[in-house]
Amino acid sequence: MNFKKRYLVILLFLSQLSFSQEGIAVYSDYLSDNYYLIHPSMAGAANCAKIRLTARQQWFGQDDAPQLQTLSFNARVGEQSGIGVILFNDKNGYHSQKGGKITYAHHIKFSRGDYDLNQLSFGMSAGLVQSQLDESSFGPDFDPNIYGSIQKDSYFNIDVGASYNYLDFYTHFTVKNIASNKREIYSDFESDNLRKYLFSAGYVFGYGKSLQWEPSVLFQYTDKTKEKSFDINLKLYKDMDFGKLWGGLSYRRSLDGAQYLDGNGVADQKMQYITPIVGINYKNFMFAYTYSHVTGNVKFDTGGFHQITLGINLFCKKEKFDCNCPAVN
């Protein structure tokens, strides 16, 4: 990679930093039976309580490469309420953040019986995040504005959302970080508007009694920067004697690009990556692996993003809905 291309990558990386550290970034981990991680209205929506542990590592072999760990739990309480907790730790070079969220969701059933799924849900998460900027390794002559120590700042924010599950169809809408909050350690270049809008929808088709396939989409919009991106996903499920095998493919593309010098001309590139995913459900346990590969001429590293998800379902109801709805049943 020549100097000009490398300089573009650095600029793109820094321009995203001030707006990407808004809490838990939206990756492809929601496809690992983990919609609650991005949609608070899914807390307690399923027939089981769910624990999910994820670990994500980018760019193996690079020092201080981005990494993220999340631990979430959500469960139904009574007939119409759901609760949830999310803890996370996110590190990206000299920048890091850690925090937690607590969630309450309310579920309204419109079905006449116990086996027909027709449920409208509303949820709200309140979270506390601590951001940290480690400047302790910078020398005193690096920049007069560098403090040379570890700076920390905490802020509070709220996510709200709604979900609708009807038989084999589902849709979700969430607004993340609805409150205006500016962290002092990034005050010179960060806006106090961290709002992001998420919309997702999907349908699960049944083929015979043991095979299902699920197309879905996710759209993201960042309020301050006007950035837009979408995911197109396809998952397949195969029922087995011991549980379920499943896998899929996700394609993410940004609708906003950047120009860079390519030889004697100017080229344009939009962020896009492809993510295959494989998983297995064994009794009440779940394991999934995802690998995201970035495409394009300009990229920081040829390596991809690896993520592992471990899960366990607890207190499952014997009565299941009569539908192809793996996120709920």
Order of alpha helices (4+ residues) and beta strands (2+ residues): alpha-beta-beta-beta-beta-beta-beta-beta-beta-beta-beta-beta-beta-beta-beta-beta
